[in-house]
Amino acid sequence: MSYQILSATAASITELKRNPMGTVKEGEGHAVAILNRNEPAFYCVPPELFAYYVELAEDAELNRIADERMKSPDVVTVSLDDL
């Protein structure tokens, strides 16, 4: 079975064990695919990129909630003068 590698940089688990920080730096701020027997086992991401992914996931969840609420018939009309 073939797997798609979703990063420009890949390293083996052995390389990661030998030099963890060097492996992360190889990605130059991007994800590094960690391979086990030439198959992706996981992706190693720097903290800044992980924070960005978490923010994207939170935004997607908030958008889902907003879309769900837009379908609700419980609409309240408010004028700016009432605020």
N, CA, C and O of each residue as an XYZ file, in Angstrom:
332
protein
N       0.839     -1.170      0.000
C       0.000      0.000      0.000
C       0.888      1.239      0.000
O       1.880      1.291      0.727
N       0.543      2.225     -0.800
C       1.333      3.454     -0.839
C       0.624      4.556     -0.041
O      -0.604      4.624      0.014
N       1.423      5.389      0.554
C       0.912      6.481      1.376
C       1.381      7.802      0.805
O       2.482      7.907      0.266
N       0.541      8.797      0.929
C       0.907     10.136      0.496
C       1.655     10.839      1.626
O       1.189     10.857      2.765
N       2.795     11.408      1.316
C       3.567     12.179      2.295
C       3.126     13.631      2.134
O       3.265     14.210      1.056
N       2.602     14.210      3.190
C       2.016     15.546      3.116
C       2.962     16.638      3.604
O       2.528     17.619      4.209
N       4.242     16.467      3.342
C       5.220     17.493      3.676
C       6.378     17.410      2.690
O       6.598     16.388      2.040
N       7.100     18.504      2.601
C       8.237     18.534      1.678
C       9.460     17.831      2.262
O      10.374     17.461      1.524
N       9.482     17.644      3.588
C      10.623     17.045      4.262
C      10.200     15.758      4.964
O       9.144     15.703      5.595
N      11.025     14.737      4.850
C      10.769     13.463      5.531
C      12.058     12.996      6.200
O      13.162     13.259      5.723
N      11.881     12.297      7.317
C      13.027     11.740      8.039
C      12.600     10.426      8.671
O      11.416     10.197      8.918
N      13.568      9.574      8.927
C      13.257      8.300      9.569
C      13.189      8.486     11.085
O      13.679      9.478     11.626
N      12.579      7.524     11.750
C      12.543      7.550     13.212
C      13.961      7.505     13.759
O      14.255      8.135     14.775
N      14.839      6.766     13.095
C      16.236      6.685     13.521
C      16.889      8.066     13.492
O      17.596      8.442     14.427
N      16.650      8.822     12.412
C      17.192     10.184     12.321
C      16.629     11.063     13.423
O      17.351     11.866     14.015
N      15.347     10.913     13.697
C      14.710     11.712     14.747
C      15.327     11.395     16.111
O      15.595     12.303     16.897
N      15.550     10.119     16.388
C      16.172      9.716     17.660
C      17.604     10.253     17.772
O      18.031     10.702     18.836
N      18.329     10.197     16.659
C      19.729     10.608     16.653
C      19.875     12.115     16.858
O      20.766     12.561     17.580
N      19.003     12.894     16.226
C      19.136     14.358     16.281
C      17.753     14.993     16.202
O      17.365     15.473     15.137
N      16.996     15.009     17.304
C      15.615     15.518     17.262
C      15.505     16.969     16.783
O      14.693     17.273     15.908
N      16.307     17.853     17.346
C      16.201     19.264     16.973
C      16.679     19.510     15.543
O      16.128     20.357     14.840
N      17.687     18.784     15.118
C      18.155     18.907     13.736
C      17.089     18.466     12.747
O      16.933     19.058     11.680
N      16.357     17.422     13.111
C      15.279     16.925     12.245
C      14.181     17.964     12.116
O      13.666     18.197     11.023
N      13.822     18.588     13.231
C      12.788     19.631     13.194
C      13.273     20.822     12.374
O      12.509     21.391     11.595
N      14.524     21.195     12.542
C      15.083     22.343     11.806
C      15.145     22.083     10.307
O      15.083     23.021      9.513
N      15.269     20.810      9.910
C      15.276     20.471      8.478
C      13.999     20.951      7.797
O      14.015     21.307      6.619
N      12.905     20.960      8.531
C      11.628     21.376      7.965
C      11.505     22.864      7.742
O      10.566     23.315      7.086
N      12.442     23.641      8.280
C      12.460     25.094      8.109
C      11.113     25.725      8.446
O      10.603     26.552      7.689
N      10.534     25.332      9.587
C       9.264     25.902     10.028
C       8.039     25.163      9.535
O       6.917     25.514      9.899
N       8.235     24.148      8.713
C       7.130     23.354      8.183
C       7.125     21.970      8.835
O       8.051     21.610      9.562
N       6.085     21.214      8.568
C       5.973     19.863      9.119
C       7.020     18.941      8.503
O       7.401     19.097      7.343
N       7.474     17.983      9.299
C       8.409     16.955      8.834
C       7.712     15.607      9.003
O       7.269     15.268     10.101
N       7.615     14.849      7.932
C       7.026     13.514      8.004
C       8.053     12.573      8.611
O       9.188     12.497      8.138
N       7.661     11.858      9.653
C       8.540     10.877     10.278
C       8.112      9.500      9.777
O       6.961      9.093      9.935
N       9.058      8.800      9.172
C       8.764      7.531      8.518
C       9.215      6.349      9.353
O      10.262      6.386      9.998
N       8.414      5.306      9.330
C       8.761      4.029      9.926
C       8.648      2.986      8.820
O       7.556      2.713      8.322
N       9.779      2.410      8.443
C       9.829      1.466      7.322
C       9.240      2.056      6.044
O       8.464      1.411      5.338
N       9.625      3.287      5.769
C       9.228      4.034      4.572
C       7.734      4.339      4.489
O       7.213      4.600      3.405
N       7.059      4.308      5.607
C       5.656      4.709      5.661
C       5.521      5.808      6.710
O       6.156      5.735      7.762
N       4.702      6.827      6.438
C       4.559      7.904      7.428
C       3.952      7.377      8.731
O       2.890      6.756      8.731
N       4.645      7.638      9.831
C       4.168      7.225     11.152
C       3.486      8.402     11.843
O       2.460      8.233     12.502
N       4.059      9.592     11.689
C       3.482     10.816     12.252
C       4.192     12.017     11.653
O       5.177     11.872     10.929
N       3.689     13.195     11.958
C       4.288     14.436     11.500
C       4.785     15.214     12.701
O       4.100     15.312     13.719
N       5.958     15.756     12.578
C       6.575     16.560     13.621
C       6.448     18.021     13.186
O       6.916     18.399     12.113
N       5.811     18.836     14.027
C       5.605     20.244     13.658
C       6.170     21.155     14.741
O       6.095     20.828     15.926
N       6.737     22.301     14.344
C       7.222     23.250     15.336
C       6.041     23.909     16.068
O       4.924     23.913     15.549
N       6.272     24.460     17.254
C       5.185     25.015     18.061
C       4.354     26.083     17.339
O       3.134     26.121     17.496
N       4.990     26.933     16.565
C       4.263     27.994     15.871
C       3.258     27.418     14.876
O       2.131     27.901     14.767
N       3.679     26.387     14.156
C       2.800     25.756     13.180
C       1.671     25.009     13.873
O       0.534     25.026     13.401
N       1.975     24.352     14.989
C       0.944     23.655     15.747
C      -0.101     24.645     16.253
O      -1.299     24.367     16.185
N       0.342     25.802     16.761
C      -0.588     26.838     17.232
C      -1.479     27.313     16.088
O      -2.670     27.552     16.286
N      -0.910     27.449     14.896
C      -1.685     27.855     13.721
C      -2.743     26.811     13.390
O      -3.885     27.160     13.093
N      -2.370     25.521     13.438
C      -3.329     24.443     13.165
C      -4.457     24.434     14.198
O      -5.620     24.231     13.849
N      -4.114     24.653     15.464
C      -5.129     24.690     16.518
C      -6.083     25.851     16.274
O      -7.294     25.703     16.438
N      -5.552     27.001     15.885
C      -6.394     28.158     15.592
C      -7.330     27.877     14.414
O      -8.501     28.253     14.445
N      -6.812     27.218     13.383
C      -7.660     26.850     12.240
C      -8.793     25.927     12.673
O      -9.931     26.093     12.234
N      -8.490     24.961     13.528
C      -9.510     24.031     14.008
C     -10.556     24.759     14.845
O     -11.749     24.483     14.722
N     -10.118     25.685     15.695
C     -11.060     26.465     16.503
C     -11.956     27.327     15.616
O     -13.160     27.422     15.851
N     -11.368     27.951     14.598
C     -12.146     28.768     13.666
C     -13.178     27.921     12.926
O     -14.316     28.351     12.736
N     -12.786     26.733     12.515
C     -13.714     25.842     11.812
C     -14.871     25.456     12.725
O     -16.017     25.407     12.279
N     -14.587     25.183     13.995
C     -15.641     24.831     14.954
C     -16.575     26.017     15.187
O     -17.793     25.842     15.235
N     -16.020     27.217     15.331
C     -16.855     28.404     15.514
C     -17.725     28.663     14.281
O     -18.883     29.059     14.408
N     -17.164     28.438     13.091
C     -17.954     28.599     11.866
C     -19.089     27.590     11.811
O     -20.196     27.918     11.383
N     -18.817     26.362     12.244
C     -19.868     25.336     12.265
C     -20.983     25.746     13.218
O     -22.161     25.604     12.890
N     -20.627     26.251     14.389
C     -21.627     26.697     15.363
C     -22.431     27.864     14.801
O     -23.655     27.892     14.927
N     -21.749     28.826     14.182
C     -22.444     29.979     13.600
C     -23.396     29.543     12.490
O     -24.523     30.032     12.413
N     -22.951     28.625     11.629
C     -23.817     28.128     10.553
C     -25.045     27.422     11.122
O     -26.150     27.573     10.600
N     -24.853     26.659     12.180
C     -25.956     25.952     12.823
C     -26.962     26.939     13.414
O     -28.173     26.749     13.304
N     -26.450     27.981     14.033
C     -27.325     28.987     14.644
C     -28.073     29.809     13.600
O     -29.182     30.279     13.851
N     -27.461     29.981     12.429
C     -28.128     30.738     11.357
C     -29.369     30.002     10.860
O     -30.290     30.632     10.340
N     -29.407     28.690     11.010
C     -30.561     27.897     10.577
C     -31.696     27.953     11.589
O     -32.831     27.600     11.271
N     -31.398     28.390     12.796
C     -32.385     28.412     13.877
C     -33.413     29.512     13.637
O     -33.055     30.615     13.225
N     -34.688     29.220     13.891
C     -35.723     30.246     13.688
C     -35.772     31.274     14.816
O     -36.547     32.228     14.735
N     -34.978     31.108     15.852
C     -34.981     32.031     16.984
C     -34.152     33.266     16.671
O     -33.035     33.419     17.164
N     -34.707     34.140     15.849
C     -34.013     35.357     15.445
C     -34.574     36.524     16.253
O     -35.791     36.688     16.347
N     -33.699     37.325     16.832
C     -34.108     38.485     17.596
C     -33.664     39.725     16.843
O     -32.490     39.866     16.498
N     -34.613     40.630     16.586
C     -34.301     41.858     15.891
C     -34.025     42.947     16.940
O     -34.805     43.155     17.869
N     -32.898     43.626     16.759
C     -32.497     44.670     17.681
C     -32.081     45.885     16.862
O     -31.402     45.757     15.843
N     -32.495     47.060     17.314
C     -32.044     48.281     16.639
C     -30.853     48.858     17.397
O     -30.679     48.596     18.587
N     -30.060     49.622     16.721
C     -28.909     50.223     17.370
C     -29.325     51.191     18.482
O     -28.602     51.362     19.464
N     -30.487     51.819     18.322
C     -30.965     52.764     19.356
C     -31.301     52.021     20.655
O     -31.187     52.595     21.738
N     -31.708     50.771     20.562
C     -32.044     50.004     21.754
C     -30.806     49.574     22.534
O     -30.899     49.218     23.709
N     -29.669     49.607     21.890
C     -28.438     49.185     22.561
C     -27.922     50.320     23.391
O     -26.889     50.185     24.047
